Amino acid sequence: MTDITWEEPFCAEGSACFRLGTDSQGNAYIAIAGAEHTYLTDTREALRTLILDIKAGKADHLL
């Protein structure tokens, strides 16, 4: 069993809330709040890259 430390949920008005988490082995996790048992996982570096790319507008076409 992986010991994940979850951050507070990131919520937008009228939509699902997402949670980010990390563990002591350098892994990062993304889940829907309330469904943390079903998560997407990768390295912290991959999560960092994802966040920076989103902030840079590389996912704006999905909005």
C-alpha positions in Angstrom: 0.0 0.0 0.0 1.4 3.4 -1.0 1.3 6.2 1.5 0.1 9.2 -0.5 0.0 12.7 1.0 -2.9 14.5 -0.7 -3.2 18.2 -1.1 -6.5 20.1 -0.6 -8.8 19.7 -3.6 -8.6 22.1 -6.5 -12.2 22.9 -7.4 -13.9 25.0 -10.1 -17.4 26.3 -9.7 -19.8 23.6 -10.9 -17.2 21.0 -11.8 -15.3 18.1 -10.3 -12.6 18.7 -7.7 -9.1 17.3 -8.4 -6.5 16.4 -5.8 -2.7 16.2 -6.3 -0.6 14.0 -4.0 2.9 12.8 -3.6 4.7 9.9 -1.8 8.1 9.4 -0.3 9.4 7.6 -3.4 9.1 10.6 -5.7 5.8 9.7 -7.3 3.0 12.2 -8.0 -0.7 11.4 -8.1 -3.8 13.0 -9.6 -7.3 11.9 -8.6 -10.9 13.2 -8.4 -11.8 14.3 -4.9 -13.7 11.5 -3.2 -12.2 8.8 -5.6 -8.6 8.9 -4.4 -8.4 5.1 -4.7 -8.5 5.5 -8.5 -5.6 7.7 -9.5 -3.2 8.5 -12.3 0.5 8.3 -11.2 3.8 9.4 -12.7 7.0 11.0 -11.4 7.0 14.4 -9.6 9.0 15.7 -12.5 6.3 14.6 -14.9 3.7 16.4 -12.8 5.9 19.5 -12.6 6.1 19.5 -16.4 2.4 19.0 -16.8 1.6 22.0 -14.5 4.2 24.3 -16.2 2.9 23.3 -19.7 -0.7 24.1 -18.6 0.3 27.4 -17.1 2.1 28.2 -20.4 -1.1 27.7 -22.3 -0.3 24.4 -24.0 -3.7 23.0 -23.0 -5.8 26.1 -23.8 -7.3 24.4 -26.8 -9.1 22.0 -24.4 -11.1 24.9 -22.7 
